[in-house]
Amino acid sequence: MNPARPPRLSKSRFLSGLQCHKRLYLEVHAPQLATERDAQRRNVLDVGKDVGEAARRRFPGGVLVTEDHRHASSALERTAALMADSTVPAVFEGAFHFEGTLIRVDVLERVAHGVWRLIEVKAASRVKSVHLDDLAVQTYVLQGNGLDLAGVFLMHVNRRYTYLGGEVDLNELFTLADLTDAIQERLLAVPARLDHMRDVLGADRVPDVEPDHHCHAPYGCPFWAHCTAAKSSRWIYYLPENKGVVRRLQKQGIATMDDVPPRVPLTPLQQRVRDHREWLSPQLGDVLQSVRYPVHHLDFETFMPAVPLYVRTRPYQAIPIQWSNHTETADGAWRHTAYLWTEQKDAREEIAVRVLESVGDEGSICVYSDSERSILRNLAEAVPSLRKDLLRLVDRLWDLLVVMQTHYYHPDFQGSYSMKSVLPALVPSLDYGDLDIHDGATASAMYHRMVFVETDWVERQRLAAALHAYCARDSLGMMELRRTLSQKVANSFVDRPSAPC
């Protein structure tokens, strides 16, 4: 390719280049090969935006540079003007350019005349290694512009903060970590790393990098599907759980699960995935018969606001906002009850009252993961008047996920016991493809939009219907999975050869 003028680098491109040179190259030269952002990633970005807006309130009088990346020159000019104005105590999203690298700074706080503090804001709840690289490249560019930095800080969310009502205490919501000393070693490496990345971008071909664990850390790569399109469904990397074993096998030249020698110690799940056949444990029938009728199949959906909205909640606390329950009686009949909270005020007491009415005092409560247990316990703490009743529900829980993981495997699971993998494999008619919502992250994002953003009542009704349909699919799916497993056990006895006389 050898462009006369190599593409401009940025903070995000720098971090991409540290993760993988192939990712950096594709982001610049072939962005159309990236997978479209999924709902989970969009939700993460929305949460980051909310946290950023809350953080700015910590700096009264600060001014936001509103010019976006398509107007870089205007953003640079606006930033310079604000910095020259001594009445501006802080500049938000300031733009700076140095030696072909453009950055935007979350907060540049004026400490004294000509002296500033660099503050990066993250929705994370702790300092991570990638944050040090992030701040190192920002510091390099700012120092290249001649700025005198009094310190380099990361502002992140304090998950221990409990909101007590009124205005959110921003001093408690955020923790300010001084990383001035921590970034120094990485700061020294920035110039050479930037030079190398420019060489990568100036090359006439894509770097040859094999997909591996680095594709998922510190962030999931949007080119994963592109880079793995030619991989076999039996690619060794798809062996689940302990990736240390996978890496050792790869170093030995083993490319597929079928090539794994029998002597290699594998976990039970890895063994089942390698064997690639259906498996039922001899105990599955007894475990399935341990449920007590009527069997309730209960699924909650939650949302987790980074900035707490309700009294006595914490950042990222899971707030239940709906549930669905399919109740099956011993004769095979069933009924469906559900509830969705659609107001902005705290939903927890009403959610608790309605779910207690639905499940009554009898029968096992089938769930698929430990999250319902946590939700019920948190509801018990939030609604003291119902504490004993809610804790009695916890004692009735029967986790179908644990049953599946311990007693059954199907090759179409492809190593995953997620409901989104298990249900289509065993009950194809309940695939999630016909729904507007396919996962919990999308449900959370749609709930937030329905309750806190959308004003058109028709659209609100559409979103509510989509949420009801998704939650109901999960609870119905549990019931049908139980039935399917029971039928498989029954068939295994029919197919079993008779004992000799």
Residue pairs with C-beta under 8 A, 6 or more apart in sequence:
1 29
1 202
1 203
1 204
1 205
2 202
2 203
2 204
3 202
6 100
6 198
6 201
6 202
7 28
7 201
8 100
8 101
8 102
9 17
9 100
9 101
9 102
9 194
9 197
9 198
9 201
10 101
10 102
10 103
11 101
11 103
11 104
11 134
11 137
11 138
13 24
13 27
13 28
13 197
14 101
14 133
14 137
14 193
14 194
14 197
15 130
15 133
15 134
15 137
15 218
15 219
16 23
16 24
16 27
17 23
17 24
17 193
17 196
17 197
17 200
18 133
18 193
19 214
19 217
19 218
19 219
19 221
20 209
20 214
20 215
20 221
21 197
21 200
21 207
21 209
22 206
22 207
22 208
22 209
22 223
22 227
23 215
23 221
23 223
24 197
24 200
24 201
25 200
25 201
25 203
25 206
25 207
26 33
26 34
26 206
26 223
26 226
27 34
28 201
29 201
29 206
30 206
33 223
33 226
34 222
34 223
34 226
35 222
35 223
35 224
35 225
35 226
37 45
37 222
38 441
39 438
39 439
39 441
39 442
39 445
40 439
40 441
40 442
41 220
42 445
43 441
43 442
43 444
43 445
44 123
46 445
46 448
47 123
47 306
48 122
48 123
50 123
50 305
50 306
50 307
51 121
51 122
51 123
51 157
51 306
51 307
52 106
52 121
54 168
54 170
54 173
54 174
54 306
54 307
55 106
55 107
55 121
55 155
55 170
55 174
56 62
56 64
56 92
56 107
57 170
58 155
58 170
58 171
58 174
59 89
59 90
59 92
59 107
59 109
60 89
61 87
61 88
61 89
61 90
62 88
62 89
62 90
62 91
62 92
62 107
62 109
63 82
63 88
63 90
63 91
63 92
64 92
64 93
65 75
65 78
65 79
65 82
65 91
65 92
65 93
65 94
65 95
65 104
66 78
66 93
67 74
67 75
67 78
67 95
68 75
69 75
69 104
72 95
72 97
72 102
75 93
75 95
75 104
76 95
76 96
76 97
78 95
79 91
79 94
79 95
79 96
82 88
82 91
82 94
83 91
83 94
83 108
86 110
86 113
88 110
89 109
89 110
90 107
90 108
90 109
90 110
91 105
91 107
91 108
92 106
92 107
92 108
93 104
93 105
93 106
94 104
94 105
94 108
95 102
95 103
95 104
96 102
96 103
96 105
96 141
96 142
96 145
97 103
97 141
97 145
98 140
98 141
98 144
98 145
99 144
99 194
100 194
100 198
101 137
101 140
101 141
101 194
102 141
103 137
103 138
103 141
103 142
105 118
105 120
105 138
105 142
106 119
106 120
106 121
106 155
107 117
107 118
107 119
107 120
107 121
107 155
108 116
108 117
108 118
108 119
108 142
109 116
109 117
109 119
110 116
111 117
111 150
112 150
114 148
115 148
115 149
115 150
116 142
116 147
116 148
116 149
116 150
117 149
117 150
117 151
117 152
117 153
118 135
118 138
118 139
118 142
118 149
118 151
118 152
118 153
119 153
119 154
119 155
119 176
120 131
120 134
120 135
120 138
120 153
120 154
120 155
121 155
121 156
122 131
122 154
122 155
122 156
122 157
123 156
123 157
123 306
124 131
124 156
124 157
125 156
125 157
125 158
125 159
125 315
125 316
126 156
127 154
127 156
127 177
127 179
128 218
129 218
130 218
130 219
131 154
131 179
132 179
132 182
132 183
132 186
133 186
135 152
135 154
135 179
135 183
136 183
136 186
136 187
136 189
136 190
137 190
137 194
138 152
139 149
139 152
139 183
139 187
140 187
140 190
140 191
140 194
142 149
143 149
149 180
151 178
151 180
152 178
152 179
152 180
152 183
153 176
153 177
153 178
153 179
153 180
154 176
154 177
154 179
155 174
155 175
155 176
155 177
156 174
156 175
156 177
157 173
157 174
157 175
157 306
157 315
157 316
158 172
158 173
158 174
158 175
158 315
159 314
159 315
159 316
160 314
161 169
161 172
161 173
161 308
161 314
161 315
162 308
162 312
162 313
162 314
163 169
163 308
163 309
163 310
163 311
163 312
163 313
163 314
164 311
164 312
165 311
168 307
168 308
173 307
173 315
200 207
211 224
211 227
211 228
211 231
211 237
212 237
212 247
212 250
213 243
213 247
215 221
215 224
215 227
216 224
221 227
228 235
231 237
232 255
232 256
233 414
234 256
234 257
234 258
234 276
235 255
235 256
235 257
236 246
236 249
236 250
236 254
236 255
236 256
236 257
236 259
236 260
237 246
237 250
238 257
238 273
238 414
238 415
239 245
239 246
239 249
239 257
239 260
239 266
239 270
239 273
239 274
239 415
240 269
240 270
240 273
240 415
240 416
241 267
241 269
241 270
242 267
242 270
245 264
245 265
245 266
245 270
249 260
249 264
254 260
257 273
257 274
257 276
258 274
260 266
260 274
266 274
269 405
269 409
269 415
272 279
272 409
273 409
273 411
273 414
273 415
276 411
277 411
278 409
278 410
278 411
279 408
279 409
280 407
280 408
280 488
280 489
280 492
281 406
281 407
281 408
283 407
284 403
284 407
284 408
284 485
284 488
284 489
285 486
285 489
285 493
287 403
287 406
287 407
288 403
288 482
288 485
288 486
288 489
290 398
291 363
291 364
291 366
291 398
291 482
292 362
292 363
292 364
293 328
293 329
293 330
293 363
293 364
294 327
294 328
294 329
294 330
294 360
294 362
294 363
295 327
295 328
295 363
295 364
295 366
295 398
295 479
295 482
296 325
296 326
296 327
296 358
296 359
296 363
296 364
296 365
296 366
297 325
297 326
297 327
297 328
297 366
297 367
297 475
297 476
297 478
297 479
297 482
298 323
298 324
298 325
298 355
298 359
298 365
298 366
298 367
298 372
298 475
299 323
299 324
299 325
299 367
299 368
299 372
299 471
299 474
299 475
299 478
300 320
300 322
300 323
300 371
300 372
300 375
301 320
301 321
301 322
301 323
301 440
301 443
301 444
301 447
301 467
301 470
301 471
302 318
302 319
302 320
302 321
302 371
302 375
302 440
302 444
303 318
303 319
303 321
303 444
303 447
303 448
304 316
304 317
304 318
304 319
304 444
305 315
305 316
305 319
305 448
306 315
306 316
307 315
308 314
308 315
308 317
309 319
309 344
309 346
310 319
310 345
310 346
310 348
311 346
312 382
313 319
317 378
318 371
318 374
318 375
318 378
319 347
319 348
320 347
320 348
320 351
320 375
320 379
321 340
321 341
321 347
321 351
321 447
322 338
322 339
322 340
322 341
322 351
322 447
322 467
322 468
322 471
323 338
323 339
323 351
323 354
323 355
323 358
323 471
324 336
324 337
324 338
324 468
324 471
324 472
324 474
324 475
324 476
325 336
325 337
325 338
325 355
325 358
325 359
325 475
326 334
326 335
326 336
326 472
326 475
326 476
326 478
326 479
327 334
327 335
327 336
327 337
327 358
327 359
327 363
328 334
328 479
328 482
334 479
336 472
336 475
336 476
337 358
338 468
338 471
338 472
338 475
339 350
339 351
339 354
339 355
339 358
340 464
340 467
340 468
340 471
341 347
341 350
341 351
342 450
342 451
342 460
342 464
343 451
344 451
344 452
348 379
348 382
348 383
349 382
349 383
349 386
351 379
352 379
352 382
352 383
352 386
352 390
353 386
355 393
356 386
356 389
356 390
356 393
359 365
359 393
359 396
361 392
363 396
364 396
364 397
364 398
365 372
365 393
365 396
365 397
365 398
366 398
366 399
366 400
366 478
366 479
366 482
367 373
367 397
367 398
367 399
367 400
367 401
367 478
368 399
368 400
368 401
368 419
368 474
368 477
368 478
369 399
369 401
370 399
372 397
373 394
373 397
376 390
376 391
376 393
376 394
376 397
377 390
377 391
377 394
379 386
379 390
380 386
380 387
380 390
380 391
380 394
381 387
383 390
400 478
400 481
400 482
401 417
403 485
404 417
404 422
404 481
404 485
405 417
408 485
408 488
410 422
410 425
410 426
412 421
412 424
412 425
413 421
413 422
413 425
414 421
416 422
419 474
419 477
420 432
420 438
420 439
422 481
423 430
423 431
423 432
423 477
423 480
423 481
424 430
424 431
424 432
426 480
426 481
426 484
426 485
427 477
427 480
427 481
427 484
430 473
430 476
430 477
430 480
432 438
432 470
432 473
435 466
435 469
435 470
435 473
436 446
436 466
436 469
436 470
437 443
437 446
437 466
437 467
437 469
437 470
438 470
442 470
443 467
443 470
443 471
446 463
446 466
446 467
447 463
447 467
449 463
450 460
450 463
450 464
450 467
454 460
454 463
